[in-house]
Amino acid sequence: MAQVQVKVTWKAFGDLPDRNRFIRSAEFTLDSHDSPLAICERVFSDTNRYEGSIWDIIQPLLSADRTHTSLSVGDEVEVDGVAYRCDSVGWSAL
């Protein structure tokens, strides 16, 4: 397995401190041979179901005052330095 650097950034709801919403990120290393888009899909699936191997990695990294943890349109997943934005269907490389 190869080690892949992953960064998940929740941006969909913006940085609105007055509404207690903040852009937050979680960074981790993942052992995987999956393509970057497959990793994005796994992150999406695990964070929306609140279960799975990636969720098990992300959950302890989350701040106690998180307002949401599932991925939404506009959130980003970075895989080995390349960022992908969550679209209404699929992902766009940034």
C-alpha atoms as an extended CHARMM CRD file, in Angstrom:
* protein
*
        94  EXT
         1         1  MET       CA              0.0000000000        0.0000000000        0.0000000000  PROA      1               0.0000000000
         2         2  ALA       CA              1.0810000000        3.5430000000       -0.6990000000  PROA      2               0.0000000000
         3         3  GLN       CA              0.7570000000        6.3370000000        1.8270000000  PROA      3               0.0000000000
         4         4  VAL       CA             -1.4790000000        9.1530000000        0.6100000000  PROA      4               0.0000000000
         5         5  GLN       CA             -1.8280000000       12.5570000000        2.2750000000  PROA      5               0.0000000000
         6         6  VAL       CA             -5.4630000000       13.6300000000        2.5750000000  PROA      6               0.0000000000
         7         7  LYS       CA             -6.9610000000       16.9070000000        3.7510000000  PROA      7               0.0000000000
         8         8  VAL       CA            -10.7130000000       17.3510000000        4.1210000000  PROA      8               0.0000000000
         9         9  THR       CA            -11.9690000000       20.9530000000        4.2850000000  PROA      9               0.0000000000
        10        10  TRP       CA            -15.5630000000       21.7900000000        5.0780000000  PROA      10              0.0000000000
        11        11  LYS       CA            -16.2690000000       25.0220000000        3.1290000000  PROA      11              0.0000000000
        12        12  ALA       CA            -19.8730000000       24.6230000000        1.9620000000  PROA      12              0.0000000000
        13        13  PHE       CA            -21.4100000000       26.7890000000        4.6740000000  PROA      13              0.0000000000
        14        14  GLY       CA            -18.6840000000       29.4290000000        4.6210000000  PROA      14              0.0000000000
        15        15  ASP       CA            -16.7900000000       31.1190000000        7.3970000000  PROA      15              0.0000000000
        16        16  LEU       CA            -19.5350000000       32.8000000000        9.4390000000  PROA      16              0.0000000000
        17        17  PRO       CA            -18.3210000000       33.2520000000       13.0130000000  PROA      17              0.0000000000
        18        18  ASP       CA            -21.4760000000       35.2180000000       13.8560000000  PROA      18              0.0000000000
        19        19  ARG       CA            -23.4500000000       32.0150000000       13.1440000000  PROA      19              0.0000000000
        20        20  ASN       CA            -20.8620000000       29.7760000000       14.8280000000  PROA      20              0.0000000000
        21        21  ARG       CA            -19.7940000000       28.3650000000       11.4600000000  PROA      21              0.0000000000
        22        22  PHE       CA            -16.1130000000       28.0790000000       10.6750000000  PROA      22              0.0000000000
        23        23  ILE       CA            -14.1590000000       26.5970000000        7.8160000000  PROA      23              0.0000000000
        24        24  ARG       CA            -12.3460000000       23.6160000000        9.3160000000  PROA      24              0.0000000000
        25        25  SER       CA            -10.0190000000       20.9400000000        8.0300000000  PROA      25              0.0000000000
        26        26  ALA       CA             -8.8290000000       17.4870000000        9.0280000000  PROA      26              0.0000000000
        27        27  GLU       CA             -5.5510000000       16.1050000000        7.6910000000  PROA      27              0.0000000000
        28        28  PHE       CA             -4.3890000000       12.5080000000        7.7670000000  PROA      28              0.0000000000
        29        29  THR       CA             -2.3250000000        9.8440000000        6.0390000000  PROA      29              0.0000000000
        30        30  LEU       CA             -4.1560000000        6.9870000000        4.3600000000  PROA      30              0.0000000000
        31        31  ASP       CA             -2.7260000000        3.6750000000        3.1620000000  PROA      31              0.0000000000
        32        32  SER       CA             -4.3420000000        3.2070000000       -0.2440000000  PROA      32              0.0000000000
        33        33  HSD       CA             -3.8010000000        2.3520000000       -3.8890000000  PROA      33              0.0000000000
        34        34  ASP       CA             -7.1330000000        3.9770000000       -4.8190000000  PROA      34              0.0000000000
        35        35  SER       CA             -7.2990000000        6.8220000000       -7.3240000000  PROA      35              0.0000000000
        36        36  PRO       CA             -7.7590000000       10.3320000000       -5.9170000000  PROA      36              0.0000000000
        37        37  LEU       CA            -11.3980000000       10.3890000000       -7.0660000000  PROA      37              0.0000000000
        38        38  ALA       CA            -12.0550000000        7.0250000000       -5.4180000000  PROA      38              0.0000000000
        39        39  ILE       CA            -10.5990000000        8.4240000000       -2.1830000000  PROA      39              0.0000000000
        40        40  CYS       CA            -12.8850000000       11.4770000000       -2.4880000000  PROA      40              0.0000000000
        41        41  GLU       CA            -15.8760000000        9.1600000000       -2.8870000000  PROA      41              0.0000000000
        42        42  ARG       CA            -14.8230000000        7.1370000000        0.1620000000  PROA      42              0.0000000000
        43        43  VAL       CA            -14.4590000000       10.3160000000        2.2380000000  PROA      43              0.0000000000
        44        44  PHE       CA            -17.9020000000       11.4690000000        1.0620000000  PROA      44              0.0000000000
        45        45  SER       CA            -19.5250000000        8.1260000000        1.8320000000  PROA      45              0.0000000000
        46        46  ASP       CA            -17.9210000000        7.6590000000        5.2500000000  PROA      46              0.0000000000
        47        47  THR       CA            -18.5780000000       11.2240000000        6.4520000000  PROA      47              0.0000000000
        48        48  ASN       CA            -22.2090000000       11.0640000000        5.3500000000  PROA      48              0.0000000000
        49        49  ARG       CA            -22.8230000000        7.6740000000        6.9720000000  PROA      49              0.0000000000
        50        50  TYR       CA            -20.6960000000        8.4380000000       10.0690000000  PROA      50              0.0000000000
        51        51  GLU       CA            -19.0190000000        5.0560000000        9.7160000000  PROA      51              0.0000000000
        52        52  GLY       CA            -16.2390000000        3.3260000000        7.8070000000  PROA      52              0.0000000000
        53        53  SER       CA            -12.4630000000        3.2250000000        7.8580000000  PROA      53              0.0000000000
        54        54  ILE       CA            -12.0110000000        6.8630000000        6.8220000000  PROA      54              0.0000000000
        55        55  TRP       CA            -14.6260000000        8.0520000000        9.3220000000  PROA      55              0.0000000000
        56        56  ASP       CA            -12.7000000000        6.1540000000       12.0160000000  PROA      56              0.0000000000
        57        57  ILE       CA             -9.6260000000        8.2350000000       11.0950000000  PROA      57              0.0000000000
        58        58  ILE       CA            -11.4490000000       11.5870000000       10.7780000000  PROA      58              0.0000000000
        59        59  GLN       CA            -13.7230000000       11.4450000000       13.8170000000  PROA      59              0.0000000000
        60        60  PRO       CA            -10.9770000000       11.8480000000       16.4730000000  PROA      60              0.0000000000
        61        61  LEU       CA             -9.5560000000       14.8190000000       14.5070000000  PROA      61              0.0000000000
        62        62  LEU       CA            -12.8050000000       16.8000000000       14.6250000000  PROA      62              0.0000000000
        63        63  SER       CA            -13.2810000000       19.7870000000       16.8710000000  PROA      63              0.0000000000
        64        64  ALA       CA            -15.8440000000       19.3790000000       19.6660000000  PROA      64              0.0000000000
        65        65  ASP       CA            -17.8080000000       22.3950000000       18.3850000000  PROA      65              0.0000000000
        66        66  ARG       CA            -18.2930000000       21.0940000000       14.8360000000  PROA      66              0.0000000000
        67        67  THR       CA            -21.6390000000       22.0780000000       13.3470000000  PROA      67              0.0000000000
        68        68  HSD       CA            -21.5360000000       19.3700000000       10.6580000000  PROA      68              0.0000000000
        69        69  THR       CA            -19.2250000000       16.6100000000        9.4840000000  PROA      69              0.0000000000
        70        70  SER       CA            -20.8310000000       15.2410000000        6.3260000000  PROA      70              0.0000000000
        71        71  LEU       CA            -19.5060000000       16.5810000000        3.0380000000  PROA      71              0.0000000000
        72        72  SER       CA            -21.6520000000       18.9770000000        1.0220000000  PROA      72              0.0000000000
        73        73  VAL       CA            -21.4020000000       20.6900000000       -2.3520000000  PROA      73              0.0000000000
        74        74  GLY       CA            -18.4860000000       23.1280000000       -2.1140000000  PROA      74              0.0000000000
        75        75  ASP       CA            -16.4580000000       21.1730000000        0.4230000000  PROA      75              0.0000000000
        76        76  GLU       CA            -13.0020000000       20.0000000000       -0.6560000000  PROA      76              0.0000000000
        77        77  VAL       CA            -10.8540000000       16.9010000000       -0.3930000000  PROA      77              0.0000000000
        78        78  GLU       CA             -7.1560000000       17.2760000000       -1.1600000000  PROA      78              0.0000000000
        79        79  VAL       CA             -5.2400000000       14.1460000000       -2.1360000000  PROA      79              0.0000000000
        80        80  ASP       CA             -1.4420000000       14.4050000000       -2.3050000000  PROA      80              0.0000000000
        81        81  GLY       CA             -1.6380000000       18.1620000000       -2.8780000000  PROA      81              0.0000000000
        82        82  VAL       CA             -4.3940000000       18.1750000000       -5.5250000000  PROA      82              0.0000000000
        83        83  ALA       CA             -7.7140000000       19.6100000000       -4.3430000000  PROA      83              0.0000000000
        84        84  TYR       CA            -11.0960000000       18.3410000000       -5.5190000000  PROA      84              0.0000000000
        85        85  ARG       CA            -14.3550000000       20.2160000000       -4.9110000000  PROA      85              0.0000000000
        86        86  CYS       CA            -17.5070000000       18.2770000000       -4.1180000000  PROA      86              0.0000000000
        87        87  ASP       CA            -20.0600000000       19.0380000000       -6.8590000000  PROA      87              0.0000000000
        88        88  SER       CA            -23.7540000000       18.2090000000       -6.9600000000  PROA      88              0.0000000000
        89        89  VAL       CA            -22.6660000000       15.0830000000       -8.8510000000  PROA      89              0.0000000000
        90        90  GLY       CA            -19.0340000000       14.0030000000       -8.6190000000  PROA      90              0.0000000000
        91        91  TRP       CA            -15.8790000000       16.0620000000       -8.1230000000  PROA      91              0.0000000000
        92        92  SER       CA            -13.9930000000       18.8610000000       -9.8950000000  PROA      92              0.0000000000
        93        93  ALA       CA            -10.2100000000       19.1690000000       -9.7190000000  PROA      93              0.0000000000
        94        94  LEU       CA             -9.1800000000       22.6620000000       -8.6180000000  PROA      94              0.0000000000
